[in-house]
């Protein structure tokens, strides 16, 4: 996609949210989509978002945990994650 198409897509996503003016917007994305995530945040701020909170996920880290962590720890979340969700 071109930058212009990505910007239009970002605006479409925000439009589907029925506007973000005065709202806190939370975005969860994979690191590979960093450029689009920044475009989305910029568009949200231009549309009046109060704050944009981005949570990047790295699939290789998830895979490492599943492959290497003890089974009894797989369901454990840090306290700050439990509060967020």
C-alpha positions, 0 to 999 in steps of 0.5 A: 500500500502507498502512504496515501492508501495507509492514511485513508485506511487509518481514517476509515478505521477511526470512522468505524469507531464512530469518532474518537474526539475526546476518547482514549484510543487503545491500539494493539499491533505487532511491531512489524506494523509500526509505521501504520500504527504511527499513522493511525495514532497521528490520525486519531490525534488529528481527529481529537483523541485525548490519548492514544495508547499503543501496545506492541506485541512481538510474536517471537516472544510469545512463541519463546514463552510457549516453547520454553516457559514452565507449563504452570507459568503460561497462564500468569500475567504480570499485575500491571497487565491484569489491571489493564485488562 
